[in-house]
Amino acid sequence: MNESGLLPRRSRRTRLLAAGAILGLVAACGQASVATPTGAPAGAATQAGASLPGAVGGGSSQPGQASPGGQASAPAAGSPAAASATAGAFPGGFLVADRGNGRLLAIDRTGKIWWRFPTSVAGAVPEGQAFAADDAFLSPDGLTIVANDETHEVIDRIDIATGKITWQYGHYNRAGSGAGFLHTPDDAYPLANGDIVVSDIENCRVIEISPAKQIVHQWGRTGACAAAAPTTYARPNGDTPLPDGGILITEIGGSRVVRLDAAGHVVFDIHVPVHYPSDAQLNSDGNIVVADYNNPGAVVIVSPTGKLLWRYGPTSGAGRLDYPSLATPLPDGTIVINDDFRHRLVIVDPATNKIVWQYGVTDQAGSGANHLSVPDGHQPLPAGLSF
């Protein structure tokens, strides 16, 4: 999500793999979570869909823009999470990368914490390292979580049963482009074949990494930072796996979103009307939902041709967003947003342009009950999990 410390800056085709129950769950969220590499990533648990069963638990409007977001209502500043009764039809919870507190939380819609990391287990984090993940995603088998730590230039795989980091890629606190190195990694998605796909922002590439720590596929050319898909990409910061075996790549340079099919061909390559695009997602209609990482921040929905369909972007008051880095459509039509520097996770109803649910206390960073500190990533989780 955001790309440098806690400061507001941003840094192959194979068969489908998934059980019918998993396909049904993610399809209900408007985006399946399976697809495989050889030009396309394999079966990731996508941000736009719910996580898989058995998983962890325990600017202002511009003239002529369509449906601009006005001053939204929201829980009052300083209030805790809103009651779940006002949270819409989606009954699940969220896995939150609470970056400023150096932790991951799984919460339900009432604010109850199901699970957290790090735990008090000895060796949870490698000796001499700190943990500050900016996003985290549940693996399709429900046994591990992959956490991206761009500040420290590494990707971690966390074993849920033991509460420990069991695999790491990158060199801690050392950026690079050679073998085994990353330079500002973002959005590390676990795939069904055991690989991980990640945006390597400052190396201007998206790569797929095997459990043996080999790069098995790459989109873009290392160090060639031009928006010219499918050959090169301008500082890609999003790499959302898609149900057709393709991938959705977000480029900071030029404010572009590119959809590739399973063979790596360009389906669309569009400019999106935001200052700083962050982590684009597809909704159930095939439109693009993307956050504008800015202050005031915004969230937009655009068509595959780039037409603006909806915008939320209050410039003041309780509804204003301060560097939102991810917006995920939910099955009920609402959109969950991590509002990084107002220290909260919110749900906005596009029908009313109002905040209908919130976790975190507006403008108050903290680690206590109902508090977050620079929450920089999230993933929807289905109801009924126990960790």
Beta strands, then each sheet from edge to edge (+ up, - down):
strand 1: 93-98
strand 2: 103-107
strand 3: 113-117
strand 4: 135-138
strand 5: 144-149
strand 6: 154-159
strand 7: 164-169
strand 8: 185-190
strand 9: 196-200
strand 10: 205-209
strand 11: 215-219
strand 12: 236-241
strand 13: 247-251
strand 14: 256-260
strand 15: 266-271
strand 16: 277-282
strand 17: 288-292
strand 18: 298-302
strand 19: 308-312
strand 20: 324-329
strand 21: 335-339
strand 22: 344-349
strand 23: 354-359
strand 24: 375-381
sheet 1: 3+ 2- 1+ 24-
sheet 2: 4+ 5- 6+ 7-
sheet 3: 8+ 9- 10+ 11-
sheet 4: 12+ 13- 14+ 15-
sheet 5: 16+ 17- 18+ 19-
sheet 6: 20+ 21- 22+ 23-
end
